[in-house]
Amino acid sequence: MIISASDHQIFADRGLIRVEGLIPDAVVAPARDLAYGRLEKVGLWRDGAWAGGRDEAQTLKLAKAALKDIGKSSIFKNLLTPDVLDIARQLVNGEAIRAEAYPQFLFTHPNASEWVVPYAAWHLDLPRLGPLGAPGAQMFSFVDTVLPGGGGTLFVAGSHRLLNDVGAIRSQELKKRLREHSYFRDLMDKSIVDRNRFMSEVHYVDDVPLRVVELTGAPGDVFFTDLRMLHAIAPNASGNPRMMITQRFPREAVADHIYG
Ligand SMILES: O=C(O)CCC(=O)C(=O)O
């Protein structure tokens, strides 16, 4: 599948694109069955519904044990299809990429009565590389449907375009510098209560439009994101567990530099 010029432009401008139904359901369904099967074994999934109790600590403990290393299973490794790899390569201008060995399973049990844009946990996974350029791309996909409010990962669209002229920089330092702008100060400030406006309002920093975007979609839909984007885990105010995967694709030319 060839990414259109307009998708390339959206990726450059906003830092993410969505490709619907990229991973066939024949590939996603076994992963979904495996995840629900494991939850069922520990009593967290029953008769097609979430069955976690009120004991938050116990739920977390059971889910963690049940889902341990699930991303390393061959069923999950199959989610990295040739189409996914091919698009990731196109998004780094056809350069070679190094795929991480297996996808990371992203799970959030229903854990909130109200959905709100978080103030904490905003971060980058990998350092910005300064003169070595953009580190690469990352994929996020849905093992089961994730609706708005259902725990999909949050991104500050546009944030990859900021602070590219300050040399190599890691997550903590990047956040410190971003907080010099009132937009990011407010985003990461617990005392700002009117938080969902970050999803609806566009703010400009250095002429770059910024808005918080929530990843939602159906099984097999794939988001590709720029590894420089600020992102955060979200609360799950739905009645269903949030089940996604992610996998990073640093450019081969800089992978050793990133991973050391
Ligand atoms: O669980 C999530 O949605 C957050 C994922 C994340 O922060 C990451 O992949 O680095």
The ligand as a MOL file (V3000), in Angstrom:
LIG
                    3D

  0  0  0     0  0            999 V3000
M  V30 BEGIN CTAB
M  V30 COUNTS 10 9 0 0 0
M  V30 BEGIN ATOM
M  V30 1 O -0.5560 2.8230 27.3680 0
M  V30 2 C -0.5380 3.8120 26.6530 0
M  V30 3 O -1.4860 4.1570 25.9590 0
M  V30 4 C 0.7190 4.6700 26.6300 0
M  V30 5 C 1.7060 4.0810 25.6780 0
M  V30 6 C 3.0200 4.7580 25.8050 0
M  V30 7 O 3.2200 5.6660 26.5710 0
M  V30 8 C 4.1120 4.3130 24.9790 0
M  V30 9 O 3.9540 3.4560 24.1260 0
M  V30 10 O 5.2050 4.8560 25.1660 0
M  V30 END ATOM
M  V30 BEGIN BOND
M  V30 1 2 1 2
M  V30 2 1 2 3
M  V30 3 1 2 4
M  V30 4 1 4 5
M  V30 5 1 5 6
M  V30 6 2 6 7
M  V30 7 1 6 8
M  V30 8 2 8 9
M  V30 9 1 8 10
M  V30 END BOND
M  V30 END CTAB
M  END
